[in-house]
Amino acid sequence: MRKFSIAAAAMIALALLPCTGIGAATADFKDVPDTSPYFAYIHDLKTLGIVDGIAEGIYGPKQTLTRAQFAKFVSVAFQLKDQGGTAPFQDIRDHWAAAYIRAAYQAGIVSGTSGTTFSPNEPVKREEASAMVWRYAKKQGLAPGSALKFNDKPDTWALEGISGIIAHGWYGSDVTQDSGVWSYRPQDAMTREEAAALIDLSIKEVPGSLSAADVPGLSLGLYDPLESFKLMTSRVNMYIATDHPAYFGSDAKRMARTSTAPGNIVYHTKYDITSVLFYSYFFTKIELEKSKMFASADGKSYQEIQVKTYPVGNPSADWQQYATEASSLPAGMRYLKIVLNGAAKSWSPQLSRVSINRSTASVDVKSTRNAESLQVELSSATPGARIYYRKDNSPALQLYTKPFQLTGYSVLETYALKDGMDPSPIRKYTFNASNKIQVDRFGQMISANFPGKVTTEQQLEADAKADASYYGALTPPSNRDRYGGLAGSAAKYGLQKKGFFAIQQMGSRKVMTTPEGNLFFSLGVNGLTANETYTMVKGREELFESIPSIQEEYKTAYKGTDNFSFYLANKYRKTGVVPTEHAIYSEAAGRIKKWGFNSAGGFSPDKYGNESNLPYVRMLPLSSMSWAKIDGISLFDIFAPDAAAKLDAAFAKAVKPSKDDPMLIGYFIDNEYDYHKFYSHVPKLKASKAAIKGHWVKRLKDKYQDIDKFNSNWATSFESFEDLKEAELPIETSQAWRDMDAFFRYYLDTFYGTVSRLYRKYDSNHLLLGDRWLTTPFYNEKFRSVMAEVEGKYVDVISINYYSYMIEPDLLEDVYTKSGGKPILISEFGYSTTEQGLESLLPNGAVNQSERGLRYRNYVEGVASMDYIVGAHVFNYVDQAGLGRYWQGVWGEHYNSGLVNVADRPYKEYLKGIMATNYDIYKVILGERPKFYYNFSQK
């Protein structure tokens, strides 16, 4: 048996609420917890008025029944009437149960203990009670079961009755079977809870029995605790699970599927089904796949019923209970089908209990915001239901009478109850009525009003159709090879087919070529992922209008428990599904190809790289190597103990498996090292924490040999070289600067040389694409020169994250020349506006999305016109979260950097400009049309 009512309802003291009429009759007995296997039977019988307690709020489940008490039970349950006259039993005169005993006697279902005595106050034996029930059932036409074997054989006169009871399943957990032998304990006195099971189950089958239709205020209905299949018409792919009841609220029996294929159960009623409530447990470590509900008038043609599914209570051992309800089914429905889904595991979900026409509909909430508060209105789909609520875990519930105001951040718990029906599940809602809100429920900034701002869920639903029309109408150039290169250019320009992406000379120009040898300019988009849309919500709840619960369908829009993606939430509102990382990548890959891009840039999930016919890049795994990190500066400590061996092992695992993938362009070493901080930070390091400092001291010792000589050149007063390891070294003399210059060059040579050698050990096919320089050291000639000279010896391409209002050819030319003629890939660039309340990548870079498009055109066509640029990757696919990307906390970047916004709406004016350039990129490179240029200084 399972919990009939919600455990939380007990916690908030449902029984203490004011209640009259039938509602009072349905209140639970204090000594019958909802974990009792007899709870539902006792609940049913009290609701129907068949049983009452032995005292106020006390049922006495373990107490035995007298013969008179049981005679009353069967007389009321089977609606037997005293026809008058006398009975032969002298001992029932003036007995309180005389009328019930006479009615049962007249119906032929009881006899006395002798010809003149009934012994009304004697305990009723289990076999006597069973015989009484069976005699009436047999009179009503029910067939007996076959003879059974018992380890405690009943009296001969009771054998048929007990066999019939067992055959029809009219018993609780008091009856057991072992290897075909039954234990019924026929001579034992029947307890009040055992009698409840016998009576409640029998009246559901015996014609003429008392039912909800006979009690004013009660409706016809069904409650199935799912201990067996007997109340169902059919089932598919379902079995009764009995393991780990503690995970399921002490529910010892649930329905689960035998395989990952959908499973279903079907009910057929003799009355119209108007409402349904069922409870399920879902494993929280896998994606939630909701169950579905279908109804039919004839059992042949089913229609899906719209349902509400929401969490109930708190998780237990990675299992969360959910309620699924439908409150207004179409007229005439007599068949109900519940379908369980779950592709990941057959054992999740597990169906716990089903209620038809018995439960009050849960509470719906409508809120209206005004200047200082929220007005909250509560309702239930069940007419006449009373609604109760409490705020912020207050000890007492309130009866809802009219809309009320909320201020600040509040948690509201609600349930509804109609007389004669079971209480609804408790629903929990959170409201932010504070004046601190910065982000609306769609993840958009409150401060910004702009065309296309989403205000309703229906607008997002409509976007799905609009998207199909928009993307379907885009027609990228057809003269591309399968990699996005210029088809036929290999033969036309004498370029070689090398089987992988390569760097070749085409006249005066360095070019990248596809595996087929065709000219390829890498037009890439960084971040084909939702990763930058997650924002930290934990501890900042008042800043967000609404944050969906992690227990609901938005669970997979969370990263951990503290960070949430409104972008993924909007995708769910738009399509009904929270997309996986794989789905986001696949959709993005298809979209950017429509926009004329041909590469997945950095920070895209490279494990899907070769699935979408989209060339992609990988990142060497250096950023994950904590042993090589240095506090306070982004550098790789190549002098850390066993660094080369560790890199070797990592590359063997990460690089070697993809060495033959033709879709892979190549590898970036890492991203945005702080080379511009080398001179200011490295001298301050301690050798005990950073190997690079110890290695530098060793080189200084090898050079100077004598500490006095070192002190003389550096204007210091150290007593030994050992003292240098933990001390800050002042870079003040000209010799100190020269030594620092030498060590910086030596560091770069060691780092790039080691990485290149080990990388090419495992992959000689793909390009080594550099380490995505920051713009800051790129602008500093001192750093730029050394970085270009040293890195140029080891990589195939120099990559630069180059954010600029305009192209500076002299700086790029300097890198190309000093690197020994290595081509350059712009690995990040971009422009933004503040129209939607986000920050701009470059202040005042663009006023609107059209200007973003103009900026893009100037930039990409400008670099594509240079003989040594082989690609440009824009940052990035989707806007960053409005209050900052999650891993940077409250200070996270929040740029309008995307091609689409948080509502997954494409920036169409921006993309117009992008497509104008991308579609013509090879014409620009080959000089077939002049490069585009818009002069922003003359606006």
N, C-alpha and C positions, 0 to 999 in steps of 0.2 A: 504494500500500500504506500501511497505517496502523500506528500503534503497537499491537503485539499485547499487550504488558504495560504496566503503568503506569510512567511515567517515574520516579515517586517510588520505585518498588520498586528501581530501580537505585541510587538515591541511598542507600537504607538497606541496600545490599549483600545482596540476596537470595542471590546466588551464593555468599556466604561462609557461609551458614547450614548447620548440619549436615543432611545429606540422604542417604538411601540408596535403593536399588532404583530403581523407575521415577521417583521424584521427582528423583533425580540425573540421570536421562537427559533430563529436561525442562529442565534448567538451560540458559540461553542461552550461545552461544559468544561469547567476548569480542570477536571481530572481526566479529560480525554484530549491529550495533545495532538496536534495535527501530524505528528510523526507516528501515531498509533496506527497499526494495520487495520483497525476497526473504525477509524475516524469517519470515513465517508459514509459507512453504513449507519452509524449512530446519527450523524448529521442529517442524512436523508429521512430517517424515521422521525426524528424530532421535527423536522421541517413539515412533514406530512401530519404531525400530531398523533403518531402511533405510539411514541414513547415519551415519557418525561423523566425528570430526575428523581432521585430519592431525597433530595433536599435542594434548596435554591442553588443553581449552578453546579450541582453535583449529580453525575450519572451513576457512579458506582459500577464501573465496567467489570470488575472482578467478582462482584457479589453474585450469588446464585439467585435464580428466579424461582418463585413458587409456581405451583400448577395453576393457581388462580391468576397470577400475573401473566403467565404465558398465554392463558386462555384469552385474557384481554388483548394481548398483542395480536393474536391471530384473528380475533373477532373484528378488531378495528382495521387491521391490514386487509382482510378479505371482505370487508364491509358486510359482515354477518349481522342480522337483525334478530332480536328476541321477539318471537312471534306470540308471546304470552303463554299462559298455561303453566304447568309445573314440570320440574325435572325430578327424577327418582332420588336425587341426592339430598339426604336429610341434613348434611353438614354445611350446606350453602345458604340455608335460611338466614336472612338478615346479614349475609356476607356482602361486602362492598362490590364483589365481582360477580354476584349472582346472575345479573342480566347477561354479562359476557359469557359465563359458563353455560347458561341456558341456550344462548344463540349458537355456541359451538356445538353443543349437544344436539340441538335441533338440526344442524347442518351435517350431523353424523361424523364429526371429526374428533370428538373426545368421548371417552368412556370413563367410568369410575374405577376406583380401586377395589370396589365391591359393588354389588347390586344396589346399595343404598348410600354409598359414600363416594365423595370425589377427592377428599383429602386436599382441600384447596391451599392449605398452608404448608404442605410438604414440598421439598425441592422437586422441580421437574427434572427428570433424567433426560439426557441427551437423546436417547432412543425414543422416549415418550414425545418430546418436542418434535422430533423428525417425523414420527408417525402422524402426529396431528397435521402438520403441514402437508405431508404427502397425501393423506386421505382427501383433503380438499382439492389438491392439484389434480389428483386422479379423477375426481368427480367432474372437474372442469375439462377433462379430455387429454391431459398430458400422459404420455407413455412412460412406463417405468423403464429403468435401465436393466441390463443383464446382471445376473448374480455375481457378486464380487467376493473376493477372499479377504478375511479380516484376521488380524492377529489378536483381536479382542472381540470375539463373535457376539453379535447382538442376540437378544431373544428372538425366537422364530417369528413371532407376530410383528416384530419391528424390522425384519430383514429387508422386505420389499421397500419399505419407506426409506430406510437409510441408503439402499442402493439407488433409489430414484433421486434422492437428494444429491448424492455424489455424481450421478449421471448428468444432472442438469447444472452442476457446478455451484450449488447453493451453499457455500461454506467459506469460511475464512481460513486464517493460518492455523486454526485448531485442528484441521484435518490434514493428514499426511499420507504419503504412499511410499513404499520402498519395495522395488522389484515386484510390482504387481500386487502387493499385499497392503491393505489399507489399515490405518489406525484411526478409529472413530471415538473411542472411549465411551461406548454406549451407556454404561452404568453410571458414569459420572454425572453430577448435577450440572445443568447448563448454566453458564454465566450470562450476565446481561449483555456483554459485548458479543459473545458467540451467538446469542439469540438475534442480535441486531443484524449480523451477517446473514443468517438463515432467512429471516423475514424480508430484509431489503432485497436480496437477490431473487427470492421467490416471487415477490409481487411484481417484478418486472416481466415475468413470463406467465403467471397464472391469470387467466381472464377474469375480469370483474374485480380485480384488486384495486385498492385505493391508489390513486395517482395524482399528479399535480393538477390535472384537469378537474378533479373533484374538490379542490381546495381553492376558495376564492382568493385571488391575488397571486396564485402560483401559476406558472406556465409549464407546458409540457417540455420535458428536457431529458438530458442524459448526462451522466457523469461516468467516465471510464477511467479507472485508476491504472489501466494497462497492466494488470497482473496476469491477464490471459487474453486470448483472442475472441472470447465468447460473445462480446458485444458488437463485434465487427462483422460486416458482411463478407469482406475479403481482405486479403493483404498480398503484397508483392515485395519480395526481397527484404523481409523483416523478420526479426527474432526478438525474444525477450532477453535483455541483458541483465545480469544480476551481480556483476563484480563491482567492487569499490563503492558501496552505497554512500559512504561518507563524503564522496566528491559531489553527490547529487542530493544534498539535503536529507540524507538518511533514506532516500528512495531506493528500496531494495530491488525493484523491477522497473525497467524502462524498455522502450522499443528502440532498436537500432537496426541498421542495415547489415545484411550478410556480405555485401560487396560495395564498391564505390559507385555502382550504378544507382540511379534514383530508386527509392523505395516508397511504397504508399500503403495506406490503410483506408478502407471505405466503410462508412456507416450508412445504414438505411433506416429511416424512421417512418412511423405511421402518422407523423404530423409535420407541418412545415417547419423547416429550419430557418430561424430568423437571425440567430447570432451564434458565434463560435468563439471559444477561447481555448488555446492549448499552450502548454509549457514545454520547453525543450532546453537541454543543456548543450552548449557549444564549447569545444576545446579552444582556449584563447590563443594558442600558439600557431593556429592556422587561420587562413582567411575565412571569414564568415560568409557562408552561402545560405541564404535564407530559405526556409521551407515555404511551400506554396499551398494554396487552398483552392479547391475546385468544388463546384456544386452542380447538381443536376436534378431535373424533375423526374426523369424516367430511368436514370442509371445508365444511359447510353450516350447522351450528348451533354458534355460537361463544359462549363464556362469558368474561367479563372476569376476568383474573388479578390478584390483589393483588400489588403490586410495592413495592419500596423504591427510592427515587431520592435520590441524595446527590451532593454535589460531590466531584470528584477533582482534586487538585492545585490550582494557583493560576491565577487568570484571566490571559489574555493578550490585550491589545488589545481589551478589553471583551467577550471571549468566555470562558465558563467551561465546562469539561468536567464532565458528570454521568454517573454510572453508574446504570443501572436494572436491577434483578435480581429474579428470582423463583426460589426454591430448591426448591419442592415443588409441582409442577403435578399436577392430578388424573390418575389412571391412564388410560392409553389415548389420550392426546393425541398426534396425529400432524401437526396443522396449527398453525402459529404465525402470528399477525397482529400486527404492530407498527404502531400508529397515531400519527402525528405531528400535533400541534395547534399553533396559534399564530395568533390572530386579528389580531395587530398587523403582523407581517411574514411573508412567505412563506419568507424565507431563514433564519428561526430557528424551531425548532432545525434542526441538521444532524446526521444520523445518521452515526456514524463507523465502527462495526464491530459485528458480531453474533456471539455465541457460544452454541451450543446443547449442553447436556450436557457442557461442557468445563471450566467454571470452578468453583472452590471457592467456596462461599457466604461472603459477607463476615462480619465479626465483629460480633455483637450484644453489648451491654453492659448489665448489670444492676448497679445500685448500691444499697447499703443504708447509711443514715446511722446513726452512733452518736455518742456524746458528743464525741469528739475527732477523728474521721476518717470516711472512707467505705470500706466494703468493696466491692470491685469484682470482679464475676464476668464472665468472657468466654466466649462460645460461638459456634459456627458451625453452621448448619443442615446442613452436609455431615458425615455420620458419619465418624469417623476422621481428621478434619482436624487438623493441628497448627496452633496459634495462636501468633503472635509479636507482641510489643508493645514499645514504648519510651515512656518518659515524658520530657516536656519537652525534646525534641530531643536526647536523649542519643545518643552515637555508636554504641552497641551495642544490638541487639535482644535480647530475652529470650524464651525458650520458656515459654509459659504452662503451668503445671502445677496451680495451685490459686488460689482467690481471694486477693487481696492488698489491703493497706490504702493509701489515699492521704490525705495531709494537705495543707493549703494549697490553692492554686489550681494545677491541673495540666492539661496537654494530653497526651492519650494517642493514639498512632498504632498501629493494629493491622491485621493481615491474617492470612488463613488459607491453608493449603496442604495438599492431600491428594495422596499419591503417585499419579501418572498423570493428574493434572488440573492446569489452569493455576492460578496463585495468584489469590486474590481481590483485588479492588481494595483499596487502602489507605483505611481510614476514620479520620477524626480526631474525637476526642471531647474536650470540655472538662468538667472537674469542679471544683466548688468545695467542698473539704472543710474549709474554714477555719471558725473559730468566730465570724467577723465577719458572717455572713449576716443580713441584715435583711429581705430580700424573697424569697419562695419562687418556684418556677418558673412560677406562675400570676400573679405580680405582686402577691400579697397579702402583708401584713406578717406576718412570722414571730411577732412579739410578741403578736398578737391571735388569740384563739380565739373564734369566733362561729358561731351557727347558719347553715348554708348556705355555710360555707367550702369551697371546692373542694379536693379532695385527689387526684382522678384525672381523666384525660382522658375516661373513660367518662361521668363525671357531666356534663361539658360537652356531650358528644354527646347525652345524654338531654335536655338543656335545649332542644334544637331542637324536640322534640315538645311539651315542656311549654310553651314560648313560644307555639306555635300555639294551644294550648288556652287559655292565659291571655289573650292579646290578642284572640282570637276571641270571648271571652265578654264583653268590655267593650262597653257600649252608651251612648255619649255622647248628649246630648240631640239630638232630631230637629228642634227648632224653631230652627235656625240657618240663615242664608243661606249661600251658597257661600264667603263670606269669614269665617264664624264670628260674624257679627253676629246680632242678634235679629231673626228673620224677621218681617216685617209691621210693625215698629216705625216705619218711616219714615212710613207713612200714619197710623198711630195717634197719633204725637206731632208730626206736622207737620214732619218733617225732610226736607231736600231731597236729591234724587239729584244728585250732582255729578260722577259718573264716576270719581272718585278718593277716597282716604281724605281726610277733611276734619274740621275742628273746627267744631262748630255749638253753638248755645244750645238747650237743651231745658228749658224752664221756668227754674228757678234754677240749673241745672246746665250746666257746659261738658262737652260730650261729643265723642268721636270717632265718626265715622260711616263706614260702608263705602261703596264706590262706588255702591251702590244706595240709599244714604241711611239705612240701618238703623243702630240703636245698636250701637256696637262698643266693647267694653272689651278692650284688648289684653292677653291672657294669654299671655305669651311665655316661651320657654326660650332662654337664651343658649347659644352654643357647640354647635350641632348638628354636631359634628365630633369626631374623635379627637385633635385637636391637643394638648389638655392632658394626654393620656395618655402622650405620649412623655417619656421620662426619659433623662438622660445616663448611659450605661453605660461609656463609654470611660474608663479610669483608675479605675473604681470596681467592677471585676468581682467582687472578693471580697465585695461587699455583696449579691450576687444569687446565689441557689442555682444557677440555670442560665440562660444567655442563648443562645438559638438562633443558629446561624451565619447571617451575612448572605448566605452563598452558597446557603443552602437555601431551602425554600419560604417561609420567614419573611422573605425579603428585603424585601418591600414593607411589612413592619412596622417597618422602619428608616426614620429620617429622616437622610439622609446616612449616615455610617459610625459615628457616635458615640452616636446616640440611638435608643432602641427603645421600642415600644409593646406592653406585655403585654396590653393590651386587644385590640389587633388580633390578637395571637398567639392569644388565647383565642377570638376570633371564628373563626380558622382551625381551631382544635381542635374548635370547635362545629359548623362548617358545611363544612369542607374548603376554604374559600376565604378569603384575606385580602381583606376588602372594600375597595373604592376609596373615595375621599372622597365621590364621588357616591352610592355605595351606602349609606354611613353616613348621609348626609343624608336620602336617600329613606326609609330604614328609620326614622330618628328622626322624620321628619315624620309618617309614618303612626302611629307610637307615641304621640307627644304629642297628636295629634288624638284618639286613643282616650282619653287621660287628660283631655280637656277643654280643652287649650290651643288657641289659635287664631293664634299668631304665632311665627315664627322670630326670636329675639332677636339681639342683637349677637354678633359673632365667629362667625357661621355663614357658610358659603360661599355668598355671595349670588348667584353665577352660576347656582345651581340654583333660585333663589327662586321663579320662576313655573312650575316643573314639577310641584309637588306640591299645587296648590290650597291653598297655605298662605301667607297674608300674611307679608311679610318686610320687614326693614329693611336699609339699606345704610349704609356708613361712607364719608364723604368721604375722599379719599386723602391727607389731611394727614400722617398718621403715616409715610408712605413718603418724605416730602420731607426728605431729610437736610440740604439747604441751609438749612432753617428750624429745625433743632434747636439747642438751647443746652445746653452742658455743665453737668451738675449739677442741672438743673431741667427738668421736663417742661412746657415752654411752646412755643408756636409763635411764631417771630420774624417777626412781620408786617412788620417794618421792614427785613428782609433785602433786598438789591438786587433789583429787579424782582420783588418778591414778588407783586404783583397780576397781572402779566403771566404769571408761572409758574402761579399758581392758575387763571387764565383758561384757559390751555392744558390744564391737567390736568382741569379740570371739563368742558371741551369733549369730552374723550376719555372720561371716566369717568361723567359725569352725563347728557349728552345722549342716549345710546343707549337709556336706560330711561325716558325722560320720559313715554312713553305706556303704561307697564305698570300696569294697575289693581291688580295684586297687591302692588305696592310701597307700603308705608305712607309711607316717607320716609327721610331721611338724618340720621344723627348726624354732628355736625361732627368729633368725635374723642372720646377717652376719658380721663377723670381727669387733667386738667391740675393742676399744682402751684400753684394760685393762692395757697394759704396760705404758700408760700415766696417769694412775689414780693418782699416787703419785705426779707427776709433775704438773698436771693441776687442779685437784680438789681443792687443797689449794688456788689457785689463783682466784677461782670463787667468784662471788658476790651473796649473798643470794637474792638480789632483782631481779636477772636474772636466778638463778638456785636454785631450791628447795633443791637439794642435799646438797648445802652448808649450808643452814639454818638448815637442819636436823642434819648435822654433828655438828654444833655449839651447837644445843640443847643437843646432846648426851655428848658433852664435858662439858657443864654446869651441866648436871645431874650427871656426874661423879665427877667433881671437886667442885661444889657448890660455891666455893670462887674464885674470879678472881685472887687473889694474889697466891693462891695455884696453879692455872693453869700457871700463869706467871713463877712461880718458877720451875715447871716441864718442861716448854717449853722454858725457857730463853727469855721471852717476857715481854712487859711492857704495856699491854692493861689496860684501866681504867674500862672496863666493858665487859661482854660477848657480849653485843649488838655490841660493836666495832669489834668483830671478824667477823661479818656477811659480811661486805663489804671489809675487809682487807685480804691481802695475809698472809697465816699462814706459818711460816718457819718450815720446817721439818729438824731440826738440832740436837736436843738432842735425846738421846736413848729413853726417854719416849715419845717424839713426834713420833718417828718411831713406837713404840709399839702401840700408839693410832691410828696411821694411819693404821697399820696392822689390828687392831681390826675393824676399820670402813670399810676397804676394804672387810673383811670377812663378816661383817654385811650387807654391800650393796649387795654382791653377794647372800647371804642367803635370803634377802628380795626380791630381784629381781627374782631369780630362783624359790623361794618358791611361790611367788604370781602368776607368770606366770603358773607354773605347776598346782597349785590348780585350777585356773580359766579355764585353758585349759581342764583339766580332768573333770571339771564340765559339759562341753559340748561334750566331745569326750573321752570316756574311751576305745575306740577300737584301736586307732592308736598310733604309737610310737611317743614319743617326742624326737627329734633327736639332741638336743643341739643347739649351736649358732655359729658353724662354726668358730672356733678360728683362729685368725691370727697366722702365723708362729712365729712372734716376741715374744709374751708372752709365746708361747709354748716352745721356746728355753730357756726362763728364769726360772730357777728352782723355784724362789721365787713365781712368779705368777702362774706357772704351778701347783705347789702343791696345793695352795689354790683353784684355779679354779677347779681342779679335785675333791678335797675333797668336796667342797660345791655343785658343779653342780651334782656330782654323786648321791647326795641324792634325786634329783628331776627329772632327765631325764632317759630315757631308753637307750640312746646311746650318747656318746660324739662324736661330729663331729669336725674335724680339717681340715682347708685349709693348707695343708702341702706340700710346694714346696721344694724339696731337690734333690741334685744330687744322693744321695743314702739314703736308709732307715737306720734310727737310732733306732734299737730295744730297747735300754735301755731307751730312752725318752718315747717311746710308752708304754713300760712295766710300767714305772713310773706312767703314766696317768691311765692305767688300774688298777694298784694296789691301788693307792690313791683314785680313784673314787669308790672304793668298788666293783670292778669287773665289771664295766660297759663296754660293748664292744665299739669299736671305728669304726666310719665311716670316711674314708678320703673323705671329701666333695669337695675338689678341689686339683688338682695337674696337672702337665703338663710340656712338654718340647717343645722347639722351635728351629728354625734355623733363620738365617738372609739371607737366599738365595734369598728371594723375596723382600728384602728391608725393612722388618719389624723387630721389636725388638724381642729379645729372652727373654722368661719368666725367664730363668736362664742363665746368660752370659756363652757362650761357652758350653751350655748344649748339643748341637748336631751340627754337621757339615752339615748334610744333612737329608733328610726325612727317609732314612734307619736307621740312628742313632737315630732319634726320636722313631722309632719302637723298637729299642733295649732298649732304656731308658724306654719306656713304659713297655716292658716285664720284665725288672729287677724290676721295681717298683711294678707293680700289682702282679706279682707272688711272690715277696718278702713279701708284706703285706698279701696276701692270705694264705701264709704258717704259719702265726701267729694265735694262737688259739683265739684271741680276736678281730680280724679285721673282719668286716661284709660287707665291701664294699669299692669301690674306684671309685670316680666320676671325670673323666677327664674334664679339662677346655680347650676348649669348642667346640661347633659344627662348627662355622665358624670363620675365622680370623677376628680380629678387624680391623677397618678402618685404612688405611695407614697413615693418618694424625691425628689419635686419635678419640676415641669414643666421641660422640657429647656432652654428659653432662659434660665432663671435659674440654671442650673448646680446646684451643691451646695446652694444656698439657695432652691431653687424652692418655690413654694407647693405644698402637698400636702393639700388639704382634702377632706373627705367632702362634696363640694358637689353630687354628681350625683343624678339620678333612677335611674341604673343604676350598678353598681359595675364594677370592673376585669374581672370575669368575665361582664359583660353581663347580670347578674342584676338585675331591677328591685327597688327597695326598696318592696315591696308595701304594707307598713303605712304608710309615708310617703305613698305614692300614694293610699291610701284616703282620707286626709285631703285631699289635693290634689283628688281627683275630687269629694269632697263639696262643696267650695267652687266649683270650676270649673263643674260641671254646673249650679249654682244661681246663678251670678254675676249674671245679669240680674234674678233675683228679689231679690237683695240690693240692687242698684242702684235698683230701682224700689220698694223698700220692701215687697215682697210677702212677705218673711219677715225676721225680725230678723237682724242680723249675728251671726255666731258669735263667742263670746269665752270663752276658758278662762283662768282666773286662776291663773297659775303661782306667785304668791306664797302661795297657800293650799294648795299641794300637800301 
